[in-house]
Amino acid sequence: MYRVLIADNHPIYRVGLKAIIDAQPNFKVMAEVSDATDAYVKVAEGGIDVVVMAMTMPPGECGISATQRIHEDYPDVKVLINTAHDEHHYIDDSLHYGAAGYVLKNSPESEFIDALTTVVKNRIFVDQNIVLTPADFKRIDSAQADEQLYYYNALSSREREVLPLMVLSWSNKEIASRLFITTKTVEAHKANIMRKLDYPSHAKLVKYAVKNGIVNF
């Protein structure tokens, strides 16, 4: 039985996805979350084999950022991006940072089921309505995307959790409560983030996070 986590900020859409997934043999939805950071936290708790991840779940961390963190820390967990975005830079970045598949929300149910059953077989799935070009494959397989987020990649997994909440102006107490850590630990993470990214002001940090698609508003 493959245990599935749905990460999407639209409750009605989650209801439909759950019905489709639970109707498939050997698949069961174990949990639902409405933002990318909670998706990572739920995976960290264990008991998840596949994450069906929306691309954007504002306000907060974007799906690609959470996908990268899940892939790095829990490589056995498959992430299937499920989104309305068909722009190639989103597709390329998703696959580059560890997504096992990419399926569009406007595709038929059969396409989603095909995507779900493909990724658990350790095969990459790309929606049939998307045609990848040689340039796409070059970007997916190269270090080009990594270069754009060079400093971000230097952050620890926990620091990547704190960053979106910093950008959203959460207080130290709120971040500590959300991530189950102390306020002193939050302060230490914040200091490390500012040092590693070399952004001394909150405004510049926000601009960096938005420009690089780390946070959705």
Residue frames as a rotation matrix with the C-alpha (Angstrom) as fourth column:
MET 1
0.573 0.820 0.000 0.00
0.820 -0.573 0.000 0.00
0.000 0.000 -1.000 0.00
TYR 2
-0.494 -0.716 0.492 1.44
0.708 -0.660 -0.250 3.37
0.504 0.225 0.834 -1.06
ARG 3
0.157 0.495 -0.855 0.77
0.910 -0.409 -0.070 6.06
-0.384 -0.767 -0.515 1.52
VAL 4
-0.211 -0.127 0.969 -0.01
0.784 -0.615 0.090 9.44
0.584 0.778 0.230 -0.02
LEU 5
-0.269 0.103 -0.958 0.15
0.648 -0.717 -0.259 13.00
-0.713 -0.690 0.126 1.29
ILE 6
0.243 0.396 0.886 -1.81
0.891 -0.452 -0.042 15.72
0.383 0.799 -0.462 -0.53
ALA 7
-0.386 -0.387 -0.837 -0.34
0.643 -0.764 0.056 19.24
-0.661 -0.517 0.544 -0.30
ASP 8
-0.539 0.320 0.779 -2.71
0.616 -0.481 0.624 21.80
0.574 0.816 0.062 -1.81
ASN 9
-0.959 0.098 -0.267 -4.25
0.136 -0.666 -0.733 24.99
-0.249 -0.740 0.625 -0.45
HIS 10
-0.485 0.854 -0.187 -7.67
-0.797 -0.343 0.498 24.43
0.361 0.391 0.847 -2.05
PRO 11
-0.585 0.239 0.775 -9.85
-0.536 0.602 -0.591 22.25
-0.608 -0.762 -0.224 0.23
ILE 12
0.522 0.853 -0.024 -12.41
-0.561 0.322 -0.763 21.37
-0.643 0.412 0.646 -2.44
TYR 13
0.388 -0.469 -0.793 -9.66
-0.797 0.261 -0.545 20.28
0.462 0.844 -0.273 -4.83
ARG 14
-0.676 -0.661 0.326 -8.13
-0.731 0.546 -0.410 18.11
0.093 -0.516 -0.852 -2.10
VAL 15
-0.042 0.756 0.654 -11.49
-0.558 0.525 -0.643 16.36
-0.829 -0.391 0.399 -1.65
GLY 16
0.795 0.362 -0.487 -11.53
-0.593 0.294 -0.749 15.44
-0.128 0.885 0.448 -5.33
LEU 17
-0.031 -0.905 -0.424 -7.92
-0.805 0.274 -0.526 14.26
0.592 0.325 -0.737 -5.33
LYS 18
-0.597 -0.178 0.782 -8.48
-0.726 0.535 -0.433 12.14
-0.341 -0.826 -0.448 -2.25
ALA 19
0.414 0.844 0.339 -11.47
-0.525 0.526 -0.669 10.42
-0.744 0.099 0.661 -3.86
ILE 20
0.712 -0.206 -0.671 -9.45
-0.623 0.255 -0.740 9.64
0.323 0.945 0.054 -6.99
ILE 21
-0.316 -0.949 -0.023 -6.41
-0.796 0.278 -0.538 8.37
0.517 -0.152 -0.843 -5.10
ASP 22
-0.478 0.161 0.863 -8.33
-0.697 0.528 -0.485 6.26
-0.534 -0.834 -0.140 -2.58
ALA 23
0.638 0.769 -0.032 -10.19
-0.598 0.470 -0.649 4.60
-0.485 0.434 0.760 -5.45
GLN 24
0.333 -0.604 -0.724 -6.91
-0.745 0.302 -0.595 3.22
0.578 0.737 -0.350 -6.83
PRO 25
0.910 -0.066 -0.409 -5.65
0.235 0.895 0.379 -0.21
0.341 -0.441 0.830 -5.74
ASN 26
0.247 -0.877 -0.411 -2.67
0.951 0.300 -0.069 0.00
0.184 -0.374 0.909 -3.38
PHE 27
-0.653 -0.428 0.624 -2.99
0.301 -0.904 -0.304 3.75
0.694 -0.010 0.720 -2.75
LYS 28
0.344 0.765 -0.544 -4.37
0.888 -0.076 0.454 5.51
0.306 -0.639 -0.706 0.31
VAL 29
0.044 -0.255 0.966 -4.35
-0.040 -0.967 -0.253 9.17
0.998 -0.028 -0.052 1.33
MET 30
-0.115 -0.205 -0.972 -2.89
0.889 0.416 -0.193 9.34
0.444 -0.886 0.135 4.83
ALA 31
-0.095 0.026 -0.995 -2.90
0.692 -0.717 -0.084 13.10
-0.716 -0.697 0.050 5.35
GLU 32
0.370 0.213 0.904 -3.65
0.803 -0.563 -0.196 16.48
0.468 0.798 -0.379 3.79
VAL 33
-0.181 -0.422 -0.889 -1.87
0.721 -0.672 0.172 19.81
-0.669 -0.609 0.425 4.30
SER 34
0.777 0.595 0.204 -2.42
0.590 -0.576 -0.566 23.27
-0.220 0.561 -0.798 2.88
ASP 35
0.808 -0.552 -0.208 1.14
-0.587 -0.788 -0.187 24.57
-0.061 0.273 -0.960 2.59
ALA 36
0.551 -0.639 -0.536 4.56
-0.224 0.506 -0.833 23.38
0.804 0.579 0.136 1.47
THR 37
-0.401 -0.731 0.553 6.30
-0.747 -0.088 -0.659 23.70
0.530 -0.677 -0.510 4.83
ASP 38
0.116 0.535 0.837 3.70
-0.870 0.461 -0.175 21.47
-0.480 -0.708 0.518 6.47
ALA 39
0.873 0.143 -0.466 4.24
-0.406 0.744 -0.531 18.97
0.270 0.653 0.707 3.66
TYR 40
-0.049 -0.973 -0.227 7.90
-0.371 0.229 -0.900 18.68
0.927 0.040 -0.373 4.60
VAL 41
-0.465 -0.089 0.881 7.06
-0.884 -0.005 -0.467 18.39
0.046 -0.996 -0.077 8.30
LYS 42
0.554 0.764 0.330 4.53
-0.755 0.628 -0.189 15.64
-0.352 -0.145 0.925 7.60
VAL 43
0.678 -0.405 -0.613 7.06
-0.248 0.659 -0.710 13.71
0.692 0.634 0.347 5.50
ALA 44
-0.354 -0.886 0.301 9.61
-0.575 -0.047 -0.817 14.09
0.737 -0.462 -0.493 8.29
GLU 45
-0.022 0.442 0.897 7.16
-0.968 0.215 -0.130 12.45
-0.250 -0.871 0.423 10.70
GLY 46
-0.896 -0.388 0.216 7.28
-0.312 0.896 0.316 9.31
-0.316 0.215 -0.924 8.55
GLY 47
-0.367 0.780 0.507 4.65
0.356 0.621 -0.698 7.07
-0.860 -0.076 -0.505 6.99
ILE 48
0.600 0.529 -0.600 4.51
-0.345 -0.505 -0.791 8.80
-0.722 0.681 -0.120 3.59
ASP 49
-0.028 -0.577 0.816 5.58
0.624 0.628 0.465 7.29
-0.781 0.522 0.342 0.27
VAL 50
-0.411 -0.009 0.912 4.23
0.855 -0.349 0.382 9.84
0.315 0.937 0.152 -2.22
VAL 51
-0.360 0.308 -0.880 3.54
0.367 -0.821 -0.438 13.56
-0.858 -0.481 0.183 -1.97
VAL 52
0.031 0.428 0.903 1.12
0.970 -0.231 0.076 15.15
0.241 0.874 -0.422 -4.43
MET 53
-0.302 -0.398 -0.866 2.43
0.699 -0.710 0.082 18.71
-0.648 -0.581 0.493 -4.29
ALA 54
0.810 0.526 0.259 0.86
0.578 -0.642 -0.504 21.90
-0.099 0.558 -0.824 -5.60
MET 55
-0.010 -0.853 0.522 3.30
0.806 -0.316 -0.500 24.40
0.591 0.417 0.691 -7.09
THR 56
-0.719 -0.179 0.672 2.03
-0.103 -0.928 -0.358 27.51
0.687 -0.327 0.648 -5.32
MET 57
0.138 0.736 -0.663 0.33
0.803 0.309 0.510 27.62
0.580 -0.603 -0.548 -1.91
PRO 58
-0.598 -0.442 0.669 0.50
0.097 -0.868 -0.486 31.26
0.796 -0.226 0.562 -0.81
PRO 59
0.618 -0.758 0.208 1.42
-0.670 -0.646 -0.366 32.69
0.412 0.087 -0.907 1.52
GLY 60
0.619 -0.449 0.645 4.55
-0.414 0.511 0.753 30.68
-0.668 -0.733 0.130 2.26
GLU 61
-0.411 -0.889 0.202 7.13
-0.368 0.364 0.856 28.31
-0.834 0.277 -0.477 0.88
CYS 62
0.149 0.447 -0.882 6.71
-0.987 0.018 -0.158 27.27
-0.055 0.894 0.444 -2.75
GLY 63
0.895 0.340 0.290 6.27
-0.335 0.940 -0.067 23.67
-0.295 -0.037 0.955 -3.84
ILE 64
0.667 -0.704 -0.244 9.61
-0.008 0.321 -0.947 23.47
0.745 0.634 0.208 -5.64
SER 65
-0.134 -0.726 0.674 11.51
-0.777 -0.345 -0.526 24.55
0.615 -0.595 -0.518 -2.53
ALA 66
0.247 0.307 0.919 9.76
-0.865 0.497 0.066 21.94
-0.436 -0.812 0.388 -0.39
THR 67
0.983 0.098 -0.155 10.31
-0.169 0.817 -0.551 19.33
0.073 0.568 0.820 -3.10
GLN 68
0.259 -0.964 -0.067 14.04
-0.332 -0.023 -0.943 19.98
0.907 0.266 -0.326 -3.04
ARG 69
-0.264 -0.357 0.896 14.17
-0.949 -0.072 -0.308 19.63
0.174 -0.931 -0.319 0.74
ILE 70
0.605 0.553 0.573 12.14
-0.630 0.772 -0.080 16.42
-0.486 -0.313 0.816 0.71
HIS 71
0.899 -0.275 -0.342 14.27
-0.121 0.594 -0.795 14.94
0.422 0.756 0.501 -2.07
GLU 72
-0.009 -0.983 0.185 17.51
-0.516 -0.154 -0.843 15.76
0.857 -0.103 -0.505 -0.25
ASP 73
-0.468 -0.177 0.866 16.43
-0.884 0.074 -0.463 14.55
0.018 -0.981 -0.191 3.20
TYR 74
-0.072 0.532 0.843 13.99
-0.309 0.792 -0.526 11.75
-0.948 -0.298 0.107 2.27
PRO 75
-0.604 -0.312 -0.734 15.04
-0.745 -0.108 0.659 10.53
-0.285 0.944 -0.167 -1.20
ASP 76
-0.944 0.275 0.183 12.77
0.307 0.936 0.175 7.47
-0.123 0.221 -0.967 -1.06
VAL 77
-0.079 0.948 -0.307 9.67
0.429 -0.246 -0.869 9.69
-0.900 -0.201 -0.388 -0.94
LYS 78
-0.583 -0.058 0.811 8.34
0.811 -0.101 0.576 10.49
0.048 0.993 0.105 -4.40
VAL 79
-0.363 0.460 -0.811 7.04
0.108 -0.843 -0.526 14.00
-0.926 -0.278 0.257 -5.09
LEU 80
-0.367 0.376 0.851 4.48
0.930 0.138 0.340 14.44
0.010 0.916 -0.401 -7.87
ILE 81
-0.864 0.066 -0.500 3.97
-0.003 -0.992 -0.126 18.09
-0.504 -0.107 0.857 -8.79
ASN 82
-0.264 0.870 0.416 0.30
0.964 0.248 0.092 18.77
-0.023 0.426 -0.904 -9.56
THR 83
-0.444 -0.082 -0.892 -0.21
0.278 -0.959 -0.051 22.28
-0.852 -0.271 0.449 -10.88
ALA 84
0.713 0.686 0.146 -1.87
0.420 -0.251 -0.872 24.53
-0.562 0.683 -0.467 -13.44
HIS 85
0.403 -0.646 -0.648 1.51
-0.608 -0.718 0.339 25.97
-0.685 0.257 -0.682 -14.46
ASP 86
0.812 -0.132 0.569 2.70
0.445 0.771 -0.456 24.67
-0.378 0.624 0.684 -17.82
GLU 87
0.791 -0.596 -0.137 5.61
-0.598 -0.708 -0.375 27.10
0.126 0.379 -0.917 -18.18
HIS 88
0.668 -0.523 -0.529 8.78
0.148 0.790 -0.596 25.21
0.729 0.320 0.605 -18.97
HIS 89
-0.313 -0.842 0.440 10.98
-0.413 -0.296 -0.861 26.86
0.855 -0.451 -0.255 -16.36
TYR 90
0.146 0.437 0.888 8.66
-0.987 0.129 0.099 25.51
-0.071 -0.890 0.450 -13.65
ILE 91
0.960 0.233 -0.158 8.78
-0.259 0.951 -0.169 22.03
0.111 0.203 0.973 -15.15
ASP 92
0.334 -0.919 -0.208 12.56
0.033 0.232 -0.972 22.10
0.942 0.318 0.108 -15.57
ASP 93
-0.356 -0.485 0.799 13.17
-0.726 -0.395 -0.563 23.36
0.588 -0.780 -0.211 -12.03
SER 94
0.499 0.631 0.594 10.76
-0.861 0.439 0.257 20.83
-0.098 -0.640 0.762 -10.50
LEU 95
0.957 -0.144 -0.251 12.49
0.059 0.946 -0.318 17.88
0.283 0.290 0.914 -12.13
HIS 96
0.106 -0.981 0.161 15.95
-0.104 -0.172 -0.980 19.31
0.989 0.087 -0.120 -11.50
TYR 97
-0.416 -0.265 0.870 15.26
-0.804 -0.339 -0.488 19.65
0.424 -0.903 -0.072 -7.79
GLY 98
-0.936 -0.232 0.264 13.95
-0.334 0.820 -0.465 16.14
-0.108 -0.523 -0.845 -7.34
ALA 99
0.039 0.996 0.083 10.31
-0.820 0.079 -0.567 15.87
-0.571 -0.046 0.819 -8.40
ALA 100
-0.637 -0.214 0.741 9.49
0.078 0.938 0.338 12.40
-0.767 0.273 -0.580 -9.74
GLY 101
-0.413 0.550 0.726 6.67
0.911 0.250 0.328 13.69
-0.001 0.797 -0.604 -11.91
TYR 102
-0.839 0.179 -0.514 4.80
-0.131 -0.983 -0.129 16.72
-0.528 -0.041 0.848 -13.21
VAL 103
-0.563 0.731 0.385 1.09
0.818 0.427 0.385 16.56
0.117 0.532 -0.839 -14.06
LEU 104
-0.904 0.227 0.363 -1.25
-0.151 -0.962 0.225 19.43
0.401 0.149 0.904 -14.93
LYS 105
-0.754 0.653 0.069 -4.44
-0.034 0.067 -0.997 20.12
-0.656 -0.754 -0.028 -13.00
ASN 106
0.017 0.807 -0.590 -6.44
-0.821 -0.326 -0.470 20.55
-0.571 0.492 0.657 -16.20
SER 107
-0.726 -0.290 -0.624 -5.51
-0.604 0.702 0.377 17.09
0.329 0.650 -0.685 -17.47
PRO 108
0.298 0.893 -0.337 -8.06
-0.570 0.449 0.688 14.25
0.765 -0.013 0.643 -17.32
GLU 109
0.628 0.047 0.777 -8.29
-0.743 0.332 0.581 11.96
-0.231 -0.942 0.244 -14.33
SER 110
0.965 -0.239 0.107 -6.64
0.260 0.924 -0.281 9.15
-0.032 0.299 0.954 -16.30
GLU 111
0.392 -0.862 0.321 -3.52
0.051 -0.328 -0.943 11.28
0.919 0.386 -0.084 -16.76
PHE 112
0.187 -0.277 0.943 -3.25
-0.916 -0.397 0.065 11.90
0.356 -0.875 -0.327 -13.02
ILE 113
0.824 0.164 0.543 -3.66
-0.396 0.852 0.343 8.19
-0.407 -0.497 0.766 -12.27
ASP 114
0.819 -0.573 0.033 -0.99
0.377 0.493 -0.784 7.38
0.433 0.654 0.620 -14.85
ALA 115
0.185 -0.757 0.627 1.33
-0.426 -0.637 -0.643 9.89
0.886 -0.148 -0.440 -13.18
LEU 116
0.400 0.060 0.914 0.70
-0.916 0.054 0.397 8.46
-0.026 -0.997 0.077 -9.73
THR 117
0.909 0.012 0.416 1.31
-0.058 0.993 0.098 4.86
-0.412 -0.114 0.904 -10.75
THR 118
0.721 -0.685 0.109 4.39
0.235 0.093 -0.967 5.78
0.652 0.723 0.228 -12.77
VAL 119
0.237 -0.691 0.683 6.34
-0.674 -0.623 -0.397 7.65
0.700 -0.366 -0.613 -10.08
VAL 120
0.536 -0.021 0.844 6.06
-0.756 0.434 0.490 4.79
-0.376 -0.901 0.216 -7.57
LYS 121
0.922 -0.244 0.301 7.83
0.342 0.878 -0.335 2.58
-0.182 0.412 0.893 -10.12
ASN 122
0.155 -0.907 -0.393 10.89
0.306 -0.334 0.891 4.86
-0.939 -0.258 0.226 -9.92
ARG 123
-0.324 -0.186 0.928 10.15
0.946 -0.071 0.316 6.33
0.007 0.980 0.198 -13.33
ILE 124
-0.817 -0.006 -0.577 9.88
0.081 -0.991 -0.105 10.00
-0.571 -0.132 0.810 -14.26
PHE 125
-0.083 0.852 0.516 6.47
0.974 0.179 -0.138 11.19
-0.210 0.492 -0.845 -15.46
VAL 126
-0.863 -0.061 -0.501 5.77
-0.020 -0.988 0.155 14.33
-0.504 0.144 0.851 -17.47
ASP 127
0.065 0.996 -0.066 2.22
-0.038 -0.064 -0.997 15.26
-0.997 0.067 0.033 -18.51
GLN 128
-0.167 -0.105 0.980 1.48
0.850 0.488 0.198 14.25
-0.499 0.867 0.008 -22.11
ASN 129
0.808 0.519 0.281 0.39
0.590 -0.710 -0.386 17.83
-0.001 0.477 -0.879 -22.84
ILE 130
0.681 -0.669 -0.297 3.95
-0.444 -0.700 0.559 19.01
-0.582 -0.248 -0.774 -22.17
VAL 131
0.872 -0.467 0.147 6.64
0.404 0.517 -0.754 18.57
0.276 0.717 0.640 -24.79
LEU 132
0.611 -0.729 -0.309 10.16
0.092 -0.322 0.942 18.84
-0.786 -0.604 -0.130 -23.40
THR 133
0.924 -0.356 -0.137 12.78
-0.249 -0.290 -0.924 20.35
0.289 0.888 -0.357 -25.70
PRO 134
0.330 -0.890 -0.316 16.53
0.655 0.457 -0.602 19.65
0.680 -0.008 0.733 -25.79
ALA 135
-0.337 -0.428 0.838 16.98
-0.222 -0.829 -0.513 22.92
0.915 -0.359 0.184 -23.89
ASP 136
0.566 0.616 0.548 14.70
-0.712 0.029 0.702 21.60
0.416 -0.787 0.455 -21.13
PHE 137
0.895 -0.246 -0.371 16.71
0.326 0.930 0.171 18.41
0.303 -0.274 0.913 -20.74
LYS 138
-0.064 -0.969 0.237 19.92
0.454 -0.240 -0.858 20.43
0.888 0.052 0.456 -20.63
ARG 139
-0.176 0.058 0.983 18.57
-0.640 -0.765 -0.070 22.58
0.748 -0.641 0.172 -17.81
ILE 140
0.821 0.553 0.143 17.16
-0.480 0.533 0.697 19.62
0.309 -0.641 0.703 -15.89
ASP 141
0.813 -0.514 -0.272 20.46
0.531 0.847 -0.013 17.73
0.237 -0.134 0.962 -16.02
SER 142
-0.036 -0.893 0.449 22.85
0.447 -0.417 -0.792 20.65
0.894 0.172 0.413 -15.64
ALA 143
-0.348 -0.198 -0.916 23.90
0.933 -0.165 -0.319 22.82
-0.088 -0.966 0.243 -12.73
GLN 144
-0.626 0.092 0.774 22.27
0.308 -0.883 0.354 25.93
0.716 0.460 0.525 -14.22
ALA 145
0.451 0.876 0.173 19.40
0.099 -0.242 0.965 25.92
0.887 -0.418 -0.196 -11.75
ASP 146
0.491 -0.337 -0.803 21.76
0.867 0.272 0.417 25.30
0.078 -0.901 0.426 -8.85
GLU 147
-0.579 -0.783 0.226 23.81
0.772 -0.616 -0.157 28.33
0.262 0.084 0.961 -9.83
GLN 148
-0.187 0.599 0.778 20.75
0.044 -0.787 0.616 30.57
0.981 0.149 0.121 -9.52
LEU 149
0.802 0.514 0.305 20.22
-0.311 -0.077 0.947 29.44
0.511 -0.854 0.098 -5.92
TYR 150
0.004 -0.918 -0.396 23.86
0.140 0.393 -0.909 28.95
0.990 -0.051 0.130 -4.97
TYR 151
-0.735 -0.324 0.595 23.58
-0.463 -0.401 -0.790 30.66
0.495 -0.857 0.144 -1.60
TYR 152
0.242 0.904 0.351 20.18
-0.954 0.156 0.258 29.14
0.178 -0.397 0.900 -0.83
ASN 153
0.644 -0.020 -0.765 21.64
-0.135 0.981 -0.140 25.68
0.753 0.193 0.628 -1.33
ALA 154
-0.485 -0.874 -0.039 24.15
-0.028 0.060 -0.998 26.46
0.874 -0.483 -0.053 1.43
LEU 155
-0.186 0.505 0.843 21.32
-0.941 -0.337 -0.006 26.71
0.281 -0.794 0.538 3.98
SER 156
-0.977 -0.057 0.208 20.56
-0.138 0.905 -0.403 23.75
-0.165 -0.423 -0.891 6.22
SER 157
-0.575 0.816 -0.056 17.21
0.533 0.425 0.732 22.00
0.621 0.391 -0.679 5.92
ARG 158
-0.008 0.572 -0.821 15.96
0.972 -0.189 -0.142 23.71
-0.236 -0.798 -0.554 9.08
GLU 159
-0.604 -0.274 -0.748 17.14
0.176 -0.962 0.210 27.11
-0.777 -0.004 0.629 7.86
ARG 160
-0.955 0.295 0.032 15.16
-0.003 -0.118 0.993 26.55
0.296 0.948 0.113 4.67
GLU 161
-0.172 0.917 -0.361 12.09
0.900 0.295 0.320 26.00
0.400 -0.270 -0.876 6.83
VAL 162
-0.071 0.082 -0.994 12.70
0.755 -0.647 -0.107 29.20
-0.652 -0.758 -0.016 8.76
LEU 163
-0.894 -0.447 -0.024 13.40
0.322 -0.681 0.657 31.38
-0.310 0.580 0.753 5.70
PRO 164
-0.518 0.741 0.426 9.83
0.456 -0.182 0.871 31.52
0.723 0.646 -0.244 4.28
LEU 165
0.391 0.683 -0.617 8.43
0.888 -0.105 0.447 32.31
0.240 -0.723 -0.647 7.71
MET 166
-0.350 -0.600 -0.719 10.99
0.660 -0.703 0.265 35.10
-0.665 -0.382 0.642 8.13
VAL 167
-0.943 -0.032 0.332 9.96
0.298 -0.529 0.795 36.55
0.150 0.848 0.508 4.78
LEU 168
-0.108 0.989 0.096 6.31
0.525 -0.026 0.851 36.44
0.844 0.143 -0.516 5.88
SER 169
-0.399 -0.190 0.897 7.32
-0.448 -0.813 -0.372 38.45
0.800 -0.551 0.239 9.00
TRP 170
0.614 0.525 -0.590 6.41
0.240 0.587 0.773 35.75
0.752 -0.616 0.235 11.50
SER 171
0.532 -0.406 0.743 7.64
-0.810 -0.500 0.307 36.48
0.247 -0.765 -0.595 15.03
ASN 172
-0.564 -0.808 -0.169 10.29
-0.674 0.568 -0.472 34.32
0.478 -0.152 -0.865 16.68
LYS 173
-0.580 0.417 0.700 7.61
-0.538 0.449 -0.713 32.89
-0.612 -0.790 -0.036 18.96
GLU 174
0.515 0.826 -0.229 5.34
-0.696 0.247 -0.674 32.01
-0.500 0.507 0.702 16.03
ILE 175
0.234 -0.521 -0.821 8.18
-0.770 0.416 -0.484 30.33
0.594 0.745 -0.304 14.13
ALA 176
-0.760 -0.558 0.333 9.26
-0.634 0.524 -0.568 28.42
0.142 -0.643 -0.753 17.23
SER 177
-0.192 0.793 0.579 5.72
-0.566 0.392 -0.725 27.17
-0.802 -0.467 0.374 17.79
ARG 178
0.638 0.458 -0.618 5.29
-0.757 0.226 -0.614 26.16
-0.141 0.860 0.491 14.14
LEU 179
0.272 -0.655 -0.705 8.58
-0.536 0.505 -0.676 24.25
0.799 0.562 -0.214 13.95
PHE 180
0.955 0.177 -0.239 8.63
0.092 0.588 0.803 22.93
0.283 -0.789 0.545 17.54
ILE 181
-0.054 -0.990 -0.127 11.91
0.786 0.036 -0.617 24.62
0.616 -0.133 0.776 18.42
THR 182
0.137 0.056 -0.989 12.93
0.862 -0.498 0.091 27.28
-0.488 -0.865 -0.117 20.95
THR 183
0.972 0.233 -0.018 12.96
0.203 -0.883 -0.423 31.01
-0.115 0.408 -0.906 20.24
LYS 184
0.354 -0.919 -0.174 16.72
-0.468 -0.335 0.818 31.04
-0.810 -0.208 -0.549 20.84
THR 185
-0.289 -0.406 0.867 17.12
0.489 0.716 0.499 28.41
-0.823 0.568 -0.009 18.15
VAL 186
0.620 0.582 0.526 15.00
0.765 -0.303 -0.568 30.54
-0.171 0.755 -0.633 15.82
GLU 187
0.867 -0.330 -0.374 17.25
-0.278 -0.942 0.187 33.53
-0.414 -0.058 -0.908 16.48
ALA 188
-0.103 -0.956 0.274 20.32
-0.202 0.290 0.935 31.44
-0.974 0.041 -0.224 15.68
HIS 189
-0.073 0.155 0.985 18.79
0.838 0.546 -0.024 30.19
-0.541 0.824 -0.170 12.43
LYS 190
0.891 0.450 0.055 17.85
0.418 -0.770 -0.482 33.73
-0.175 0.453 -0.874 11.43
ALA 191
0.526 -0.773 -0.354 21.38
-0.483 -0.615 0.624 34.95
-0.700 -0.157 -0.697 12.03
ASN 192
-0.339 -0.660 0.670 22.81
0.178 0.655 0.735 32.09
-0.924 0.368 -0.104 9.96
ILE 193
0.318 0.562 0.764 20.37
0.875 0.136 -0.464 32.77
-0.365 0.816 -0.448 7.13
MET 194
0.968 0.055 -0.246 21.24
-0.004 -0.972 -0.233 36.46
-0.252 0.227 -0.941 6.96
ARG 195
0.182 -0.981 -0.063 24.95
-0.502 -0.148 0.852 35.64
-0.846 -0.124 -0.519 7.05
LYS 196
-0.337 -0.336 0.880 24.86
0.414 0.787 0.458 32.88
-0.846 0.518 -0.126 4.43
LEU 197
0.384 0.572 0.725 22.63
0.909 -0.096 -0.406 34.80
-0.163 0.815 -0.556 2.02
ASP 198
-0.668 -0.728 -0.153 24.48
0.714 -0.686 0.141 38.04
-0.208 -0.015 0.978 2.71
TYR 199
-0.160 0.685 0.711 21.29
0.391 -0.617 0.683 40.08
0.906 0.388 -0.169 2.95
PRO 200
-0.900 -0.355 -0.255 21.47
0.361 -0.274 -0.891 42.47
0.246 -0.894 0.375 5.92
SER 201
-0.739 0.673 0.036 17.90
-0.627 -0.667 -0.402 43.79
-0.247 -0.320 0.915 5.63
HIS 202
-0.363 0.715 0.597 14.49
0.168 0.681 -0.713 42.13
-0.917 -0.158 -0.367 5.71
ALA 203
0.503 0.590 -0.631 13.39
-0.458 -0.437 -0.774 44.00
-0.733 0.679 0.050 2.56
LYS 204
-0.126 -0.644 -0.755 16.30
-0.992 0.099 0.082 42.62
0.022 0.759 -0.651 0.53
LEU 205
-0.860 -0.144 0.489 15.65
-0.252 0.954 -0.162 39.14
-0.444 -0.262 -0.857 1.89
VAL 206
0.096 0.979 0.181 12.02
0.018 0.180 -0.984 39.34
-0.995 0.098 -0.001 0.76
LYS 207
0.467 0.030 -0.884 13.07
-0.804 -0.402 -0.439 40.49
-0.368 0.915 -0.164 -2.71
TYR 208
-0.590 -0.776 -0.225 15.55
-0.807 0.555 0.202 37.61
-0.032 0.300 -0.953 -2.98
ALA 209
-0.706 0.344 0.619 13.01
-0.008 0.870 -0.492 34.99
-0.708 -0.353 -0.612 -1.88
VAL 210
0.388 0.909 -0.151 10.30
-0.121 -0.112 -0.986 36.22
-0.914 0.401 0.066 -4.25
LYS 211
0.243 -0.379 -0.893 12.66
-0.941 -0.316 -0.122 36.61
-0.236 0.870 -0.433 -7.21
ASN 212
-0.705 -0.645 -0.294 13.91
-0.691 0.718 0.082 33.04
0.159 0.261 -0.952 -6.84
GLY 213
0.015 0.844 -0.537 10.48
-0.560 0.452 0.694 31.50
0.828 0.290 0.480 -6.27
ILE 214
-0.844 -0.369 -0.388 11.23
0.109 0.592 -0.799 30.39
0.525 -0.717 -0.459 -2.72
VAL 215
-0.709 0.627 -0.323 8.11
0.323 -0.119 -0.939 32.05
-0.627 -0.770 -0.118 -1.31
ASN 216
-0.541 0.644 0.540 4.64
0.613 -0.137 0.778 32.63
0.575 0.752 -0.321 -2.74
PHE 217
-0.919 0.312 -0.240 2.47
-0.040 -0.681 -0.731 35.58
-0.391 -0.662 0.639 -1.72
